Amino acid sequence: MQGKEDMKDNYAFHFLNDVEHPVVRLNAVGKERCSTGAYFWDNKNRQECYLFQYTLNGSGTVKIDGEAKIVGKGTGFFLKMPGPECYYFDEQNNEGPWEFIYLLFECGAAVEYCRYIENHLGRMITLPVYSGAVEWMFELHAQAKRPNQNPFLLGSMVFSFLCALCGVGKEKEKAESPLIVGAKTYMEELFMEPVGISDVAAACHVSQSHLSREFYKVTGVKPNEYLTKLRLKKAVDMLGSTSVQLAQVSEACGFSSANYFQKVFKKHMGMSPVQFRRYVKSEGYSRFQI
C-alpha cells in the first residue's frame, strides 16, 4: 500500500521513427515520492539502459557491491542495467517521504561518456540541486509533459545532461589537498624543464605511486597526463603563433627530444606538429585550445 504522500509523475518513451543508432535515447523521466517498503527495484532482469536517480528530499537506500548505502538529499546514484544492484525505501533506516527525480536512457555512441562518469565520479554522486546536471533533469521532466515529443530534442537534452555530469569532475578540483596543489605548482612552474613524475614526487616528499594514486583520485587524471598536457598546451601556442623550428619547440616545452615530441604530439592531436601548424595557418585561427 502506498503512503498518503506517495506520488508518481513519470513519462516513458519508445520512438518508432527515431534513427537506428542514436547517440542517446531517452526511455523515461520521472519524479516520485515514496514512503513505504513497497518501493523496491531489483536490477537483475531489467532492460539494458542507464539510470541516474537524484534525491530531492528524504532518503532511500541503494545496494552496490553488496553494501547498502543511504542516498540522502543532494545525492544520486548512477547504474548500468541489468546489474546486481537494487534500490528501495527502508522504512526503518530511511527518512520519508523519499522524493527523487530520475532518468532512464540508452547509450549508443555516448557510452564513453557514461564510462567516464563511472571512472571519475563513481556510482554515488553528490551534486547541489542548482548544478547543471540536475537542472537538465528538471528541464527534461518539464519537456516530457508536452505532447508530440521530438526524439532528437530529448536526445540532445540527455546528452547535455551527460556532458554536465562529466564536468562535475572539474568542479572537484577546487577542493585539493596540499599534496595536489604542490604537485600542480611544481609541474606548472617547471614543465619546460626535462622533469618527470619521479622529480615531482621527490619535491612533494612522497613516493611516485602515492602521488599518482592521490592525484588521480582528486583530479581524474594521472600526473604524467597532466604534465604532458601542460607541455602540449605550450607547444600548441608556439606552433600557432611562431615559426621557430620543431627542435626549439620541443626543447622549450620540456620534451626529451624532437622525435619524442613529434610522437607524443601526433598521438594526442591526431596530426604531426608540421601538419598542425599548416592547419592552424590555413584556417586562420588566432588561438587553439586543448
Disulfide bonds with the S-S distance in Angstrom:
none
